[in-house]
Amino acid sequence: MATALRYTLKRRFALHLAAFGILCVGALSVTLYLVTHRQESALIDRIVDDRMGALVEEFAAGGAHLPRRGQNAWGYIARGPADREGLPPRLRDLAPGNHAVWTGDGLDYVLVRETEGARLYVAYDAANHEQRLAAFRWSLLAGLAAVAVAAAALGSWWAGVLIRQVADLAQRVDSLQPGARDTKLTANLDEEIVRLAAAFDRYQSRMIQMVEREREFSSNVGHELRTPLTLIQTSCELLMEDANLAQRSRRHVARIANAADHMNDSIKSFLVLAREGDLGDNERVSVRECVLESLEPFREALKQKGVEVRLEIGEHAAIHANREAFFIVAGNLIKNAVKYTDAGVIAVRYVGNQLYVEDTGCGILASDIPNIFLRFYRARAASESGREGLGLGLAIVGRICEHYGWALGVQSALGQGTTVSVEFIRPGHLFEAGR
């Protein structure tokens, strides 16, 4: 995070400073060039005027019409049409006044003046001036490029100095641990950054208070729920010890005790996950045993519906995981399969470290699949079926799988059934949806 922040701000600051430098130096360069060009033009006009003054004096003294050459300039007196024929074609038809004539090799500035029936011509070769202007232009462009490079380098260095503390603050925020009270972000920072750090400190304090309130609430809820469950479990144990209890009643009591145990495990799971802790130590878990235990509460419902249950799990299939977490995941997937399957088959398979729960139920729309693991979300087919539900079962499954790094996958077709897979891996949570 800090690296990305530093790079982005440095680049933007350097580009802005370079652009500002180019704009300023560019404006100055254009101004200098225009001033220089105007001065060169004024110098040429003065030289041409001086040459014309000398030529007028020569004409008044009866000078010849032959060209009079000087440094970069020549003068010509045309007393009549015959004399004009001796001029270069590009000059013959020039009217009195100032002209810029392209000669092919360069630019000539020509001044034509008419006096006493004669025309006086002064042509000045401005090649030297043009060369000086061209050299000046290239110098300005080179200076502009140098300023851009220097401004970018200076901007990068300067930005590094300015945002060093911002990047350091970002790194401190990124490394904050939930509930950390001893971390003060304002340490060793300048006054401007301290204000930002203090805001983060206040936010961190509010977050700590909120987490503590949630933990206290979870603890209170857990206590209130476990008290009646303990009473139920104790009563079931006492009833099971009664030798006069009928066998059928004994089975019902066993189911009640089993459900109470599962509820107690679920409460413990919810509380621990809410606190971002583990459910306990990992152990060797018999996949077949847990699946059979998860199926037990639904035996009667499956029998009434006439739904066939197929188990494709080896006798010795086992994983190294938290038993409670595995039981909650498997139980919720099987519960959903039973709820939404009115006929056909429910198959539970374990292949290659993956648990598959397949059913021939109502299926799920493709558009609903990405959302079925969200809290309180119910797929459209489930809602239209009229079956009751809060949309929490799969949310719990998704939360536990994310917590332990197990990969969830869903394949479903509306009206044909659904297959949910759980791959027991550690690297991270992966959700794949398909049809």
Legacy VTK file of the C-alpha trace (Angstrom):
# vtk DataFile Version 3.0
C-alpha trace
ASCII
DATASET POLYDATA
POINTS 435 float
0.000 0.000 0.000
2.728 2.449 1.009
4.782 1.598 -2.076
1.837 2.175 -4.390
1.030 5.450 -2.635
4.614 6.671 -2.887
4.901 5.748 -6.563
1.617 7.326 -7.565
2.136 10.602 -5.724
5.751 10.903 -6.803
4.871 10.362 -10.428
1.987 12.802 -10.366
3.988 15.446 -8.519
6.941 15.039 -10.897
4.703 15.263 -13.964
2.928 18.339 -12.627
6.188 20.066 -11.772
7.647 19.165 -15.187
4.518 20.485 -16.917
4.671 23.690 -14.897
8.362 24.112 -15.727
7.747 23.481 -19.422
4.863 25.964 -19.415
6.885 28.702 -17.746
10.083 28.148 -19.729
8.068 27.665 -22.919
6.291 30.984 -22.424
9.618 32.681 -21.701
11.203 31.034 -24.748
8.410 32.164 -27.054
8.674 35.694 -25.671
12.458 35.762 -26.149
12.146 34.399 -29.664
9.523 36.965 -30.662
11.582 39.810 -29.181
14.729 38.569 -30.922
12.894 38.151 -34.222
11.546 41.700 -33.949
14.993 43.076 -33.166
16.494 41.204 -36.127
13.762 42.578 -38.387
14.386 46.101 -37.082
18.113 45.667 -37.696
17.465 44.504 -41.276
15.139 47.458 -41.902
17.769 49.864 -40.594
20.497 48.341 -42.762
18.267 48.430 -45.852
17.262 52.041 -45.128
20.921 53.043 -44.751
21.785 51.372 -48.073
18.859 53.081 -49.738
19.973 56.461 -48.371
23.428 55.944 -49.857
21.902 54.871 -53.185
19.667 57.967 -53.283
22.704 60.168 -52.764
24.526 58.319 -55.554
21.512 58.756 -57.837
21.373 62.467 -57.089
25.056 62.701 -58.010
24.355 61.045 -61.361
25.593 57.557 -60.467
25.494 54.726 -62.955
22.812 52.128 -63.062
25.131 49.172 -62.565
24.578 47.172 -59.368
26.525 48.396 -56.374
27.351 45.488 -54.061
28.113 45.789 -50.368
28.324 43.270 -47.528
25.241 41.035 -47.885
23.496 43.761 -49.959
23.472 45.317 -53.408
21.892 48.422 -54.892
20.612 49.065 -58.432
19.372 52.163 -60.227
16.851 51.612 -63.032
16.307 54.878 -64.885
13.871 53.317 -67.334
12.297 50.111 -68.628
15.491 49.130 -70.409
17.459 49.179 -67.139
14.816 46.985 -65.439
15.484 44.234 -67.926
18.877 43.829 -66.298
17.255 43.007 -62.947
16.596 39.430 -61.823
13.106 38.377 -62.953
11.816 38.181 -59.365
12.579 41.893 -58.847
11.466 43.468 -62.117
7.794 43.911 -61.300
8.108 44.833 -57.646
6.168 47.937 -56.713
7.720 50.611 -54.494
7.863 49.557 -50.866
9.310 46.768 -48.726
9.294 43.170 -49.937
10.499 39.782 -48.738
11.583 37.710 -51.738
12.498 34.039 -51.648
15.569 33.420 -53.785
15.749 29.631 -53.518
18.852 29.782 -51.341
17.398 32.081 -48.751
15.316 35.155 -48.089
16.126 38.619 -49.455
14.628 41.775 -48.026
14.079 44.234 -50.892
13.303 47.961 -50.670
12.068 49.664 -53.814
11.845 53.458 -54.019
10.767 55.582 -56.954
12.264 59.060 -57.421
12.388 61.423 -60.442
11.120 58.724 -62.815
13.722 56.189 -61.775
13.479 53.180 -59.476
16.079 52.431 -56.870
16.455 48.861 -55.552
18.244 47.682 -52.444
18.300 43.914 -51.774
19.667 42.526 -48.520
20.624 38.859 -48.030
19.186 37.878 -44.609
20.754 34.420 -44.536
22.943 35.255 -41.538
19.968 36.540 -39.603
17.923 33.440 -40.442
20.776 31.193 -39.326
21.065 33.046 -36.044
17.312 32.756 -35.474
17.374 29.033 -36.309
20.272 28.445 -33.914
18.440 30.429 -31.262
15.286 28.346 -31.805
17.202 25.085 -31.336
18.884 26.480 -28.240
15.499 27.353 -26.766
14.123 23.876 -27.551
17.166 22.195 -26.028
16.819 24.361 -22.942
13.138 23.498 -22.745
13.910 19.765 -22.868
16.634 20.151 -20.237
14.240 22.051 -17.980
11.604 19.310 -18.395
14.065 16.577 -17.420
15.445 18.593 -14.532
11.940 19.490 -13.310
10.851 15.834 -13.448
13.922 14.707 -11.528
13.564 17.524 -9.004
9.846 16.833 -8.695
10.475 13.146 -8.050
13.034 13.916 -5.372
10.923 16.642 -3.840
7.806 14.473 -3.854
9.758 11.732 -2.101
10.703 14.187 0.619
7.172 15.558 0.966
5.264 12.264 1.037
7.784 10.220 2.997
5.806 10.740 6.166
2.495 10.122 4.369
3.846 6.809 3.105
5.110 6.003 6.580
1.681 6.766 8.004
0.048 4.537 5.398
2.401 1.712 6.386
1.536 2.187 10.050
-2.187 2.093 9.297
-1.726 -0.982 7.125
0.065 -2.802 9.926
-2.541 -2.009 12.581
-3.935 -5.040 14.348
-7.581 -5.209 15.481
-7.888 -4.122 19.084
-4.339 -2.749 19.291
-4.455 -0.040 21.954
-0.772 0.793 22.314
-0.235 1.930 18.721
-0.112 5.710 18.320
0.112 6.854 14.725
1.098 10.437 15.604
4.602 9.572 16.809
7.532 11.279 15.005
5.416 13.102 12.431
5.271 16.724 11.327
2.371 18.918 12.355
0.578 18.674 8.992
0.668 14.866 8.999
-0.148 14.646 12.705
-3.674 15.918 11.986
-4.254 13.063 9.563
-2.677 10.548 11.940
-4.813 11.825 14.812
-7.935 11.229 12.729
-6.812 7.645 12.171
-6.139 7.269 15.899
-9.655 8.451 16.716
-11.094 6.075 14.152
-9.034 3.224 15.582
-10.355 4.015 19.066
-13.947 3.941 17.824
-13.298 0.633 16.095
-11.837 -0.858 19.289
-14.871 0.269 21.267
-17.213 -1.186 18.665
-15.356 -4.524 18.628
-15.462 -4.675 22.431
-19.209 -3.998 22.426
-19.752 -6.735 19.867
-17.647 -9.171 21.872
-19.575 -8.360 25.024
-22.860 -8.780 23.186
-21.739 -12.098 21.691
-20.656 -13.329 25.096
-23.999 -12.372 26.649
-25.982 -13.957 23.825
-23.889 -17.098 24.002
-24.525 -17.385 27.726
-28.270 -16.862 27.367
-28.493 -19.493 24.612
-26.308 -22.059 26.278
-28.240 -21.998 29.564
-31.432 -23.598 28.180
-29.374 -25.927 25.969
-27.506 -27.184 29.003
-30.825 -27.842 30.701
-32.058 -29.790 27.656
-28.863 -31.836 27.466
-28.964 -32.636 31.176
-32.613 -33.666 30.977
-31.883 -35.923 28.015
-29.048 -37.605 29.889
-31.330 -38.238 32.874
-34.068 -39.666 30.639
-31.602 -41.948 28.864
-30.590 -43.365 32.241
-34.207 -44.355 32.955
-34.402 -48.120 32.374
-38.210 -47.970 32.018
-38.040 -45.593 29.028
-39.538 -47.200 25.924
-37.231 -47.847 22.998
-39.157 -45.512 20.693
-39.039 -42.714 23.271
-35.365 -43.403 23.814
-34.750 -42.785 20.087
-36.626 -39.498 20.242
-34.682 -38.413 23.321
-31.442 -39.332 21.560
-32.430 -37.141 18.609
-33.246 -34.258 20.944
-29.891 -34.643 22.678
-28.111 -34.835 19.336
-29.831 -31.691 18.090
-28.976 -29.876 21.326
-25.320 -30.865 20.931
-25.304 -29.591 17.371
-26.951 -26.340 18.425
-24.340 -25.883 21.116
-21.575 -26.493 18.582
-23.151 -24.007 16.174
-23.391 -21.334 18.847
-19.761 -21.869 19.716
-18.838 -21.651 16.026
-20.742 -18.400 15.495
-19.211 -16.794 18.552
-15.661 -17.785 17.732
-15.972 -16.724 14.093
-17.489 -13.405 15.168
-14.349 -12.858 17.217
-12.114 -13.946 14.316
-10.751 -16.880 16.263
-10.397 -20.562 15.514
-13.018 -23.103 16.503
-10.396 -25.212 18.143
-7.626 -27.605 17.228
-7.644 -29.622 14.052
-8.010 -33.352 14.349
-8.625 -36.430 12.275
-12.259 -36.261 11.179
-14.138 -39.239 9.729
-15.973 -37.855 6.721
-18.493 -40.687 6.557
-19.282 -40.474 10.277
-19.900 -36.717 10.156
-22.066 -36.981 7.041
-24.175 -39.766 8.566
-24.580 -37.707 11.723
-25.637 -34.710 9.631
-28.211 -36.819 7.756
-29.767 -38.266 10.896
-32.156 -35.348 11.703
-33.588 -35.530 8.171
-34.238 -39.267 7.915
-37.949 -38.922 8.551
-38.408 -36.041 6.085
-36.483 -37.900 3.377
-38.583 -41.016 3.975
-41.826 -39.048 3.654
-40.698 -37.398 0.405
-39.423 -40.654 -1.023
-36.010 -39.095 -1.753
-33.193 -41.586 -2.162
-29.915 -40.903 -0.345
-26.686 -42.139 -1.865
-23.399 -42.092 0.008
-20.193 -42.484 -1.951
-17.740 -42.104 0.901
-15.132 -44.668 1.829
-15.211 -46.219 5.274
-11.789 -44.813 6.100
-12.142 -41.432 4.356
-10.848 -38.752 6.714
-9.475 -35.232 6.698
-7.350 -33.261 9.116
-9.609 -30.344 10.052
-11.725 -28.859 12.800
-14.574 -31.262 13.422
-17.130 -28.651 14.431
-16.457 -26.542 11.361
-16.700 -29.561 9.065
-19.931 -30.679 10.715
-21.537 -27.224 10.331
-20.575 -27.012 6.652
-21.723 -30.528 5.787
-24.901 -30.182 7.863
-25.988 -26.940 6.209
-25.327 -28.235 2.699
-27.300 -31.412 3.405
-30.090 -29.394 5.052
-30.432 -27.224 1.931
-30.449 -30.262 -0.329
-33.210 -31.887 1.721
-35.268 -28.674 1.899
-35.325 -28.051 -1.862
-35.552 -31.632 -3.129
-39.073 -33.082 -3.290
-38.216 -36.178 -5.314
-35.259 -37.923 -6.828
-31.831 -38.372 -5.281
-29.486 -36.646 -2.867
-25.917 -37.865 -3.272
-23.038 -37.090 -0.952
-19.617 -37.959 -2.357
-16.065 -37.498 -1.131
-13.437 -37.646 -3.868
-9.927 -36.266 -3.968
-10.151 -34.142 -0.823
-13.459 -32.676 -2.009
-16.924 -33.131 -0.573
-19.817 -33.012 -3.047
-23.475 -32.610 -2.105
-25.691 -33.201 -5.152
-29.471 -32.999 -5.401
-32.206 -33.156 -8.013
-34.110 -30.230 -6.522
-35.399 -26.953 -7.951
-31.974 -25.628 -8.895
-30.632 -22.071 -8.880
-30.628 -19.359 -11.533
-27.162 -18.520 -12.843
-27.677 -14.887 -11.843
-28.356 -15.926 -8.237
-25.291 -18.147 -7.774
-22.771 -15.363 -6.951
-25.052 -14.134 -4.140
-26.240 -17.307 -2.403
-23.486 -17.136 0.221
-24.488 -13.636 1.294
-26.379 -13.203 4.538
-30.184 -13.112 4.248
-30.061 -13.681 0.494
-32.516 -16.189 -0.910
-32.416 -17.344 -4.506
-35.470 -16.620 -6.604
-36.353 -20.296 -7.024
-36.176 -20.813 -3.248
-38.422 -17.823 -2.551
-40.974 -18.866 -5.172
-41.102 -22.398 -3.795
-42.772 -21.127 -0.616
-40.282 -22.835 1.679
-39.367 -20.929 4.800
-35.841 -19.747 5.397
-33.750 -16.788 6.502
-30.891 -17.114 4.040
-28.317 -17.779 6.767
-27.334 -21.405 6.211
-25.164 -20.900 3.156
-23.877 -17.615 4.574
-22.525 -19.577 7.553
-21.009 -22.131 5.172
-19.307 -19.365 3.174
-18.010 -17.657 6.310
-16.507 -20.857 7.738
-14.955 -21.843 4.396
-13.448 -18.380 4.040
-12.132 -18.566 7.592
-10.404 -21.909 7.036
-9.380 -21.371 3.414
-11.676 -24.059 1.992
-12.719 -23.589 -1.626
-16.404 -23.483 -2.480
-17.838 -24.358 -5.876
-21.429 -24.359 -7.167
-22.941 -25.860 -10.290
-26.665 -25.629 -10.866
-29.337 -25.661 -13.528
-32.839 -24.418 -12.872
-35.270 -27.321 -12.489
-32.488 -29.932 -12.666
-30.663 -29.682 -9.372
-27.570 -28.321 -7.693
-24.095 -29.567 -6.837
-22.086 -27.810 -4.124
-18.453 -28.781 -3.605
-16.038 -28.002 -0.804
-12.328 -28.541 -1.327
-10.420 -28.720 1.934
-7.362 -26.640 1.149
-5.600 -23.958 3.145
-4.111 -21.358 0.716
-7.204 -19.194 0.534
-10.878 -18.866 -0.222
-11.946 -19.480 -3.793
-15.493 -19.343 -5.078
-16.274 -20.826 -8.460
-19.715 -20.796 -10.027
-20.795 -22.674 -13.106
-23.584 -24.634 -14.726
LINES 1 436
435 0 1 2 3 4 5 6 7 8 9 10 11 12 13 14 15 16 17 18 19 20 21 22 23 24 25 26 27 28 29 30 31 32 33 34 35 36 37 38 39 40 41 42 43 44 45 46 47 48 49 50 51 52 53 54 55 56 57 58 59 60 61 62 63 64 65 66 67 68 69 70 71 72 73 74 75 76 77 78 79 80 81 82 83 84 85 86 87 88 89 90 91 92 93 94 95 96 97 98 99 100 101 102 103 104 105 106 107 108 109 110 111 112 113 114 115 116 117 118 119 120 121 122 123 124 125 126 127 128 129 130 131 132 133 134 135 136 137 138 139 140 141 142 143 144 145 146 147 148 149 150 151 152 153 154 155 156 157 158 159 160 161 162 163 164 165 166 167 168 169 170 171 172 173 174 175 176 177 178 179 180 181 182 183 184 185 186 187 188 189 190 191 192 193 194 195 196 197 198 199 200 201 202 203 204 205 206 207 208 209 210 211 212 213 214 215 216 217 218 219 220 221 222 223 224 225 226 227 228 229 230 231 232 233 234 235 236 237 238 239 240 241 242 243 244 245 246 247 248 249 250 251 252 253 254 255 256 257 258 259 260 261 262 263 264 265 266 267 268 269 270 271 272 273 274 275 276 277 278 279 280 281 282 283 284 285 286 287 288 289 290 291 292 293 294 295 296 297 298 299 300 301 302 303 304 305 306 307 308 309 310 311 312 313 314 315 316 317 318 319 320 321 322 323 324 325 326 327 328 329 330 331 332 333 334 335 336 337 338 339 340 341 342 343 344 345 346 347 348 349 350 351 352 353 354 355 356 357 358 359 360 361 362 363 364 365 366 367 368 369 370 371 372 373 374 375 376 377 378 379 380 381 382 383 384 385 386 387 388 389 390 391 392 393 394 395 396 397 398 399 400 401 402 403 404 405 406 407 408 409 410 411 412 413 414 415 416 417 418 419 420 421 422 423 424 425 426 427 428 429 430 431 432 433 434
